[in-house]
Amino acid sequence: MSRGAKKRLRPGELDGLVLAYMRKHKEDGPLTASAIGKGIGRSSGAVANCLRRLAKEKQVRQAKRRPRAYVVGAKQR
């Protein structure tokens, strides 16, 4: 593997990384895909797709529209 190359994640593994990062940084307020991606070393596009899927599953909630930012652990109304 070349320097800077990332290990390919197994199905669902990104979900765990995103949720763990969000739980650790929940005091920072709503987090964007870009901020999470930088924090876990993954692309913001992959993280954005993951966040949309997690929002549909009600594991995270979109807290801001622009820029899209999400919070974890908040109950849906």
Gaussian input, Z-matrix of N, CA and C with variables (Angstrom, degrees):
# hf/3-21g

backbone

0 1
 N
 C     1     B1
 C     2     B2     1     A1
 N     3     B3     2     A2     1     D1
 C     4     B4     3     A3     2     D2
 C     5     B5     4     A4     3     D3
 N     6     B6     5     A5     4     D4
 C     7     B7     6     A6     5     D5
 C     8     B8     7     A7     6     D6
 N     9     B9     8     A8     7     D7
 C    10    B10     9     A9     8     D8
 C    11    B11    10    A10     9     D9
 N    12    B12    11    A11    10    D10
 C    13    B13    12    A12    11    D11
 C    14    B14    13    A13    12    D12
 N    15    B15    14    A14    13    D13
 C    16    B16    15    A15    14    D14
 C    17    B17    16    A16    15    D15
 N    18    B18    17    A17    16    D16
 C    19    B19    18    A18    17    D17
 C    20    B20    19    A19    18    D18
 N    21    B21    20    A20    19    D19
 C    22    B22    21    A21    20    D20
 C    23    B23    22    A22    21    D21
 N    24    B24    23    A23    22    D22
 C    25    B25    24    A24    23    D23
 C    26    B26    25    A25    24    D24
 N    27    B27    26    A26    25    D25
 C    28    B28    27    A27    26    D26
 C    29    B29    28    A28    27    D27
 N    30    B30    29    A29    28    D28
 C    31    B31    30    A30    29    D29
 C    32    B32    31    A31    30    D30
 N    33    B33    32    A32    31    D31
 C    34    B34    33    A33    32    D32
 C    35    B35    34    A34    33    D33
 N    36    B36    35    A35    34    D34
 C    37    B37    36    A36    35    D35
 C    38    B38    37    A37    36    D36
 N    39    B39    38    A38    37    D37
 C    40    B40    39    A39    38    D38
 C    41    B41    40    A40    39    D39
 N    42    B42    41    A41    40    D40
 C    43    B43    42    A42    41    D41
 C    44    B44    43    A43    42    D42
 N    45    B45    44    A44    43    D43
 C    46    B46    45    A45    44    D44
 C    47    B47    46    A46    45    D45
 N    48    B48    47    A47    46    D46
 C    49    B49    48    A48    47    D47
 C    50    B50    49    A49    48    D48
 N    51    B51    50    A50    49    D49
 C    52    B52    51    A51    50    D50
 C    53    B53    52    A52    51    D51
 N    54    B54    53    A53    52    D52
 C    55    B55    54    A54    53    D53
 C    56    B56    55    A55    54    D54
 N    57    B57    56    A56    55    D55
 C    58    B58    57    A57    56    D56
 C    59    B59    58    A58    57    D57
 N    60    B60    59    A59    58    D58
 C    61    B61    60    A60    59    D59
 C    62    B62    61    A61    60    D60
 N    63    B63    62    A62    61    D61
 C    64    B64    63    A63    62    D62
 C    65    B65    64    A64    63    D63
 N    66    B66    65    A65    64    D64
 C    67    B67    66    A66    65    D65
 C    68    B68    67    A67    66    D66
 N    69    B69    68    A68    67    D67
 C    70    B70    69    A69    68    D68
 C    71    B71    70    A70    69    D69
 N    72    B72    71    A71    70    D70
 C    73    B73    72    A72    71    D71
 C    74    B74    73    A73    72    D72
 N    75    B75    74    A74    73    D73
 C    76    B76    75    A75    74    D74
 C    77    B77    76    A76    75    D75
 N    78    B78    77    A77    76    D76
 C    79    B79    78    A78    77    D77
 C    80    B80    79    A79    78    D78
 N    81    B81    80    A80    79    D79
 C    82    B82    81    A81    80    D80
 C    83    B83    82    A82    81    D81
 N    84    B84    83    A83    82    D82
 C    85    B85    84    A84    83    D83
 C    86    B86    85    A85    84    D84
 N    87    B87    86    A86    85    D85
 C    88    B88    87    A87    86    D86
 C    89    B89    88    A88    87    D87
 N    90    B90    89    A89    88    D88
 C    91    B91    90    A90    89    D89
 C    92    B92    91    A91    90    D90
 N    93    B93    92    A92    91    D91
 C    94    B94    93    A93    92    D92
 C    95    B95    94    A94    93    D93
 N    96    B96    95    A95    94    D94
 C    97    B97    96    A96    95    D95
 C    98    B98    97    A97    96    D96
 N    99    B99    98    A98    97    D97
 C   100   B100    99    A99    98    D98
 C   101   B101   100   A100    99    D99
 N   102   B102   101   A101   100   D100
 C   103   B103   102   A102   101   D101
 C   104   B104   103   A103   102   D102
 N   105   B105   104   A104   103   D103
 C   106   B106   105   A105   104   D104
 C   107   B107   106   A106   105   D105
 N   108   B108   107   A107   106   D106
 C   109   B109   108   A108   107   D107
 C   110   B110   109   A109   108   D108
 N   111   B111   110   A110   109   D109
 C   112   B112   111   A111   110   D110
 C   113   B113   112   A112   111   D111
 N   114   B114   113   A113   112   D112
 C   115   B115   114   A114   113   D113
 C   116   B116   115   A115   114   D114
 N   117   B117   116   A116   115   D115
 C   118   B118   117   A117   116   D116
 C   119   B119   118   A118   117   D117
 N   120   B120   119   A119   118   D118
 C   121   B121   120   A120   119   D119
 C   122   B122   121   A121   120   D120
 N   123   B123   122   A122   121   D121
 C   124   B124   123   A123   122   D122
 C   125   B125   124   A124   123   D123
 N   126   B126   125   A125   124   D124
 C   127   B127   126   A126   125   D125
 C   128   B128   127   A127   126   D126
 N   129   B129   128   A128   127   D127
 C   130   B130   129   A129   128   D128
 C   131   B131   130   A130   129   D129
 N   132   B132   131   A131   130   D130
 C   133   B133   132   A132   131   D131
 C   134   B134   133   A133   132   D132
 N   135   B135   134   A134   133   D133
 C   136   B136   135   A135   134   D134
 C   137   B137   136   A136   135   D135
 N   138   B138   137   A137   136   D136
 C   139   B139   138   A138   137   D137
 C   140   B140   139   A139   138   D138
 N   141   B141   140   A140   139   D139
 C   142   B142   141   A141   140   D140
 C   143   B143   142   A142   141   D141
 N   144   B144   143   A143   142   D142
 C   145   B145   144   A144   143   D143
 C   146   B146   145   A145   144   D144
 N   147   B147   146   A146   145   D145
 C   148   B148   147   A147   146   D146
 C   149   B149   148   A148   147   D147
 N   150   B150   149   A149   148   D148
 C   151   B151   150   A150   149   D149
 C   152   B152   151   A151   150   D150
 N   153   B153   152   A152   151   D151
 C   154   B154   153   A153   152   D152
 C   155   B155   154   A154   153   D153
 N   156   B156   155   A155   154   D154
 C   157   B157   156   A156   155   D155
 C   158   B158   157   A157   156   D156
 N   159   B159   158   A158   157   D157
 C   160   B160   159   A159   158   D158
 C   161   B161   160   A160   159   D159
 N   162   B162   161   A161   160   D160
 C   163   B163   162   A162   161   D161
 C   164   B164   163   A163   162   D162
 N   165   B165   164   A164   163   D163
 C   166   B166   165   A165   164   D164
 C   167   B167   166   A166   165   D165
 N   168   B168   167   A167   166   D166
 C   169   B169   168   A168   167   D167
 C   170   B170   169   A169   168   D168
 N   171   B171   170   A170   169   D169
 C   172   B172   171   A171   170   D170
 C   173   B173   172   A172   171   D171
 N   174   B174   173   A173   172   D172
 C   175   B175   174   A174   173   D173
 C   176   B176   175   A175   174   D174
 N   177   B177   176   A176   175   D175
 C   178   B178   177   A177   176   D176
 C   179   B179   178   A178   177   D177
 N   180   B180   179   A179   178   D178
 C   181   B181   180   A180   179   D179
 C   182   B182   181   A181   180   D180
 N   183   B183   182   A182   181   D181
 C   184   B184   183   A183   182   D182
 C   185   B185   184   A184   183   D183
 N   186   B186   185   A185   184   D184
 C   187   B187   186   A186   185   D185
 C   188   B188   187   A187   186   D186
 N   189   B189   188   A188   187   D187
 C   190   B190   189   A189   188   D188
 C   191   B191   190   A190   189   D189
 N   192   B192   191   A191   190   D190
 C   193   B193   192   A192   191   D191
 C   194   B194   193   A193   192   D192
 N   195   B195   194   A194   193   D193
 C   196   B196   195   A195   194   D194
 C   197   B197   196   A196   195   D195
 N   198   B198   197   A197   196   D196
 C   199   B199   198   A198   197   D197
 C   200   B200   199   A199   198   D198
 N   201   B201   200   A200   199   D199
 C   202   B202   201   A201   200   D200
 C   203   B203   202   A202   201   D201
 N   204   B204   203   A203   202   D202
 C   205   B205   204   A204   203   D203
 C   206   B206   205   A205   204   D204
 N   207   B207   206   A206   205   D205
 C   208   B208   207   A207   206   D206
 C   209   B209   208   A208   207   D207
 N   210   B210   209   A209   208   D208
 C   211   B211   210   A210   209   D209
 C   212   B212   211   A211   210   D210
 N   213   B213   212   A212   211   D211
 C   214   B214   213   A213   212   D212
 C   215   B215   214   A214   213   D213
 N   216   B216   215   A215   214   D214
 C   217   B217   216   A216   215   D215
 C   218   B218   217   A217   216   D216
 N   219   B219   218   A218   217   D217
 C   220   B220   219   A219   218   D218
 C   221   B221   220   A220   219   D219
 N   222   B222   221   A221   220   D220
 C   223   B223   222   A222   221   D221
 C   224   B224   223   A223   222   D222
 N   225   B225   224   A224   223   D223
 C   226   B226   225   A225   224   D224
 C   227   B227   226   A226   225   D225
 N   228   B228   227   A227   226   D226
 C   229   B229   228   A228   227   D227
 C   230   B230   229   A229   228   D228

   B1=1.4483
   B2=1.5269
   B3=1.2996
   B4=1.4590
   B5=1.5216
   B6=1.2960
   B7=1.4650
   B8=1.5304
   B9=1.3072
   B10=1.4512
   B11=1.5229
   B12=1.3289
   B13=1.4591
   B14=1.5239
   B15=1.3123
   B16=1.4547
   B17=1.5171
   B18=1.2968
   B19=1.4603
   B20=1.5251
   B21=1.3123
   B22=1.4604
   B23=1.5269
   B24=1.3270
   B25=1.4523
   B26=1.5196
   B27=1.3125
   B28=1.4662
   B29=1.5224
   B30=1.3364
   B31=1.4716
   B32=1.5267
   B33=1.3165
   B34=1.4603
   B35=1.5154
   B36=1.3170
   B37=1.4587
   B38=1.5363
   B39=1.3306
   B40=1.4655
   B41=1.5290
   B42=1.3251
   B43=1.4673
   B44=1.5248
   B45=1.3213
   B46=1.4604
   B47=1.5152
   B48=1.3414
   B49=1.4679
   B50=1.5298
   B51=1.3363
   B52=1.4689
   B53=1.5246
   B54=1.3237
   B55=1.4698
   B56=1.5292
   B57=1.3239
   B58=1.4729
   B59=1.5265
   B60=1.3375
   B61=1.4674
   B62=1.5313
   B63=1.3338
   B64=1.4627
   B65=1.5239
   B66=1.3236
   B67=1.4718
   B68=1.5242
   B69=1.3289
   B70=1.4644
   B71=1.5309
   B72=1.3359
   B73=1.4661
   B74=1.5296
   B75=1.3318
   B76=1.4651
   B77=1.5284
   B78=1.3258
   B79=1.4654
   B80=1.5256
   B81=1.3360
   B82=1.4658
   B83=1.5223
   B84=1.3165
   B85=1.4611
   B86=1.5124
   B87=1.3509
   B88=1.4614
   B89=1.5312
   B90=1.3257
   B91=1.4637
   B92=1.5255
   B93=1.3326
   B94=1.4623
   B95=1.5244
   B96=1.3333
   B97=1.4628
   B98=1.5259
   B99=1.3136
   B100=1.4561
   B101=1.5316
   B102=1.3215
   B103=1.4700
   B104=1.5267
   B105=1.3260
   B106=1.4631
   B107=1.5203
   B108=1.3362
   B109=1.4603
   B110=1.5167
   B111=1.3286
   B112=1.4692
   B113=1.5270
   B114=1.3173
   B115=1.4598
   B116=1.5185
   B117=1.3280
   B118=1.4713
   B119=1.5193
   B120=1.3328
   B121=1.4596
   B122=1.5214
   B123=1.3174
   B124=1.4682
   B125=1.5210
   B126=1.3248
   B127=1.4646
   B128=1.5308
   B129=1.3261
   B130=1.4585
   B131=1.5311
   B132=1.3348
   B133=1.4621
   B134=1.5128
   B135=1.3259
   B136=1.4654
   B137=1.5228
   B138=1.3257
   B139=1.4629
   B140=1.5312
   B141=1.3267
   B142=1.4722
   B143=1.5240
   B144=1.3307
   B145=1.4654
   B146=1.5176
   B147=1.3057
   B148=1.4545
   B149=1.5385
   B150=1.3238
   B151=1.4661
   B152=1.5189
   B153=1.3385
   B154=1.4680
   B155=1.5388
   B156=1.3221
   B157=1.4677
   B158=1.5374
   B159=1.3303
   B160=1.4657
   B161=1.5291
   B162=1.3267
   B163=1.4685
   B164=1.5330
   B165=1.3264
   B166=1.4765
   B167=1.5196
   B168=1.3247
   B169=1.4677
   B170=1.5289
   B171=1.3321
   B172=1.4684
   B173=1.5245
   B174=1.3326
   B175=1.4686
   B176=1.5169
   B177=1.3387
   B178=1.4646
   B179=1.5183
   B180=1.3302
   B181=1.4640
   B182=1.5200
   B183=1.3338
   B184=1.4616
   B185=1.5233
   B186=1.3255
   B187=1.4613
   B188=1.5250
   B189=1.3348
   B190=1.4681
   B191=1.5151
   B192=1.3410
   B193=1.4600
   B194=1.5167
   B195=1.3343
   B196=1.4651
   B197=1.5089
   B198=1.2811
   B199=1.4578
   B200=1.5178
   B201=1.3392
   B202=1.4681
   B203=1.5218
   B204=1.3117
   B205=1.4652
   B206=1.5247
   B207=1.3084
   B208=1.4634
   B209=1.5135
   B210=1.3330
   B211=1.4639
   B212=1.5196
   B213=1.3016
   B214=1.4520
   B215=1.5127
   B216=1.3078
   B217=1.4579
   B218=1.5056
   B219=1.3327
   B220=1.4601
   B221=1.5288
   B222=1.2905
   B223=1.4629
   B224=1.5243
   B225=1.3276
   B226=1.4598
   B227=1.5118
   B228=1.3203
   B229=1.4735
   B230=1.5014
   A1=108.16
   A2=116.26
   A3=119.81
   A4=111.02
   A5=114.14
   A6=120.25
   A7=108.60
   A8=117.11
   A9=121.93
   A10=113.19
   A11=118.44
   A12=121.08
   A13=109.04
   A14=115.71
   A15=120.52
   A16=110.25
   A17=114.60
   A18=121.04
   A19=108.45
   A20=116.63
   A21=121.53
   A22=108.98
   A23=116.08
   A24=121.29
   A25=110.89
   A26=115.42
   A27=121.00
   A28=108.80
   A29=117.83
   A30=120.66
   A31=111.67
   A32=115.99
   A33=121.85
   A34=114.83
   A35=118.20
   A36=120.94
   A37=111.66
   A38=116.82
   A39=119.86
   A40=110.53
   A41=117.14
   A42=120.80
   A43=110.37
   A44=116.63
   A45=121.09
   A46=112.72
   A47=116.21
   A48=119.91
   A49=110.91
   A50=116.26
   A51=121.33
   A52=110.40
   A53=116.80
   A54=120.02
   A55=111.78
   A56=117.04
   A57=120.17
   A58=110.61
   A59=116.91
   A60=120.47
   A61=109.93
   A62=116.85
   A63=120.07
   A64=111.77
   A65=116.96
   A66=119.45
   A67=111.02
   A68=115.68
   A69=120.21
   A70=111.49
   A71=117.21
   A72=121.70
   A73=113.05
   A74=117.83
   A75=119.20
   A76=112.93
   A77=118.19
   A78=120.02
   A79=112.04
   A80=116.83
   A81=121.03
   A82=111.95
   A83=117.61
   A84=121.65
   A85=110.55
   A86=115.94
   A87=119.82
   A88=111.44
   A89=115.95
   A90=121.99
   A91=111.14
   A92=115.86
   A93=121.25
   A94=110.05
   A95=115.28
   A96=120.54
   A97=110.50
   A98=116.71
   A99=121.41
   A100=111.45
   A101=116.39
   A102=120.64
   A103=110.85
   A104=116.72
   A105=120.31
   A106=109.91
   A107=116.60
   A108=121.02
   A109=112.45
   A110=116.33
   A111=120.03
   A112=110.56
   A113=116.09
   A114=120.63
   A115=113.96
   A116=117.18
   A117=119.77
   A118=112.60
   A119=117.08
   A120=120.48
   A121=114.07
   A122=117.16
   A123=122.78
   A124=109.40
   A125=116.86
   A126=120.59
   A127=110.90
   A128=115.57
   A129=120.11
   A130=110.76
   A131=117.81
   A132=120.60
   A133=112.20
   A134=116.46
   A135=120.37
   A136=110.53
   A137=116.35
   A138=120.52
   A139=110.50
   A140=117.85
   A141=121.38
   A142=110.51
   A143=117.07
   A144=120.28
   A145=111.04
   A146=116.24
   A147=121.92
   A148=110.56
   A149=116.96
   A150=121.07
   A151=111.76
   A152=116.75
   A153=119.51
   A154=110.74
   A155=115.00
   A156=119.92
   A157=110.37
   A158=116.88
   A159=120.49
   A160=111.40
   A161=117.15
   A162=120.67
   A163=109.94
   A164=117.04
   A165=119.99
   A166=110.95
   A167=116.18
   A168=121.70
   A169=112.27
   A170=116.32
   A171=124.21
   A172=113.86
   A173=116.02
   A174=120.36
   A175=110.88
   A176=116.31
   A177=122.65
   A178=107.27
   A179=115.61
   A180=120.93
   A181=108.93
   A182=115.96
   A183=119.58
   A184=107.97
   A185=116.14
   A186=121.50
   A187=112.53
   A188=116.90
   A189=121.44
   A190=108.60
   A191=115.52
   A192=119.81
   A193=112.56
   A194=118.14
   A195=122.17
   A196=109.62
   A197=119.82
   A198=124.94
   A199=109.53
   A200=116.02
   A201=119.42
   A202=108.62
   A203=115.05
   A204=120.42
   A205=108.14
   A206=115.13
   A207=121.38
   A208=111.22
   A209=114.86
   A210=122.08
   A211=107.51
   A212=116.36
   A213=122.52
   A214=109.20
   A215=116.20
   A216=121.02
   A217=115.33
   A218=118.01
   A219=120.11
   A220=108.95
   A221=116.24
   A222=120.41
   A223=109.76
   A224=115.32
   A225=121.32
   A226=109.05
   A227=115.81
   A228=119.69
   A229=110.21
   D1=133.77
   D2=-178.45
   D3=-75.06
   D4=162.58
   D5=179.12
   D6=-62.08
   D7=131.25
   D8=179.33
   D9=87.47
   D10=-9.37
   D11=177.73
   D12=-72.27
   D13=143.21
   D14=-178.63
   D15=-104.55
   D16=145.26
   D17=176.84
   D18=-68.88
   D19=137.63
   D20=178.21
   D21=-69.78
   D22=132.92
   D23=-178.64
   D24=-85.47
   D25=148.56
   D26=174.47
   D27=-76.32
   D28=159.24
   D29=178.08
   D30=-53.13
   D31=129.85
   D32=178.98
   D33=85.09
   D34=-11.24
   D35=-177.14
   D36=-67.55
   D37=-35.53
   D38=178.85
   D39=-63.63
   D40=-37.47
   D41=177.71
   D42=-54.54
   D43=-46.99
   D44=-179.58
   D45=-63.65
   D46=-40.84
   D47=178.67
   D48=-64.06
   D49=-44.16
   D50=-178.99
   D51=-64.45
   D52=-48.31
   D53=-178.75
   D54=-63.56
   D55=-40.64
   D56=178.82
   D57=-63.20
   D58=-43.70
   D59=179.11
   D60=-62.94
   D61=-43.94
   D62=-178.89
   D63=-64.44
   D64=-39.09
   D65=178.63
   D66=-65.82
   D67=-39.88
   D68=-179.26
   D69=-66.99
   D70=-30.94
   D71=-174.77
   D72=-113.25
   D73=24.28
   D74=-175.56
   D75=-65.76
   D76=-23.98
   D77=177.44
   D78=-70.24
   D79=-15.56
   D80=179.16
   D81=-75.62
   D82=-5.92
   D83=-177.99
   D84=89.01
   D85=-168.67
   D86=-179.40
   D87=-57.85
   D88=136.64
   D89=-177.21
   D90=-110.95
   D91=140.60
   D92=176.83
   D93=-89.99
   D94=162.92
   D95=176.80
   D96=-60.29
   D97=-37.26
   D98=179.94
   D99=-62.89
   D100=-46.50
   D101=-179.50
   D102=-64.47
   D103=-42.56
   D104=179.38
   D105=-66.30
   D106=-44.30
   D107=179.54
   D108=-57.54
   D109=-44.28
   D110=177.77
   D111=-63.75
   D112=-39.06
   D113=-177.96
   D114=-67.90
   D115=-32.44
   D116=-178.00
   D117=-107.16
   D118=-0.17
   D119=176.92
   D120=73.99
   D121=34.21
   D122=178.70
   D123=-127.31
   D124=163.19
   D125=-176.32
   D126=-69.13
   D127=146.42
   D128=179.45
   D129=-66.32
   D130=-29.97
   D131=177.75
   D132=-65.71
   D133=-44.68
   D134=177.82
   D135=-64.10
   D136=-40.19
   D137=179.44
   D138=-67.65
   D139=-39.82
   D140=178.31
   D141=-61.04
   D142=-44.02
   D143=177.25
   D144=-61.89
   D145=-41.66
   D146=178.70
   D147=-62.62
   D148=-44.19
   D149=179.94
   D150=-62.65
   D151=-40.30
   D152=177.84
   D153=-61.76
   D154=-43.36
   D155=179.37
   D156=-64.74
   D157=-44.01
   D158=179.45
   D159=-64.69
   D160=-33.29
   D161=177.78
   D162=-67.50
   D163=-40.48
   D164=176.95
   D165=-62.76
   D166=-34.34
   D167=178.56
   D168=-83.45
   D169=0.13
   D170=178.76
   D171=62.13
   D172=31.14
   D173=174.67
   D174=-91.07
   D175=-23.36
   D176=173.36
   D177=-133.94
   D178=165.79
   D179=179.53
   D180=-131.58
   D181=135.01
   D182=176.01
   D183=-72.75
   D184=120.52
   D185=-175.43
   D186=-100.88
   D187=-25.44
   D188=179.84
   D189=-135.22
   D190=145.39
   D191=179.29
   D192=-85.78
   D193=-42.39
   D194=-178.65
   D195=-135.34
   D196=118.58
   D197=-15.16
   D198=-68.29
   D199=153.06
   D200=179.54
   D201=-58.98
   D202=124.56
   D203=179.67
   D204=-138.54
   D205=146.41
   D206=-172.23
   D207=-126.36
   D208=155.68
   D209=172.99
   D210=-125.05
   D211=153.81
   D212=-179.48
   D213=-109.60
   D214=150.70
   D215=173.27
   D216=77.97
   D217=0.85
   D218=179.24
   D219=-83.17
   D220=135.13
   D221=178.80
   D222=-71.57
   D223=141.21
   D224=175.45
   D225=-79.93
   D226=145.25
   D227=178.40
   D228=-92.99

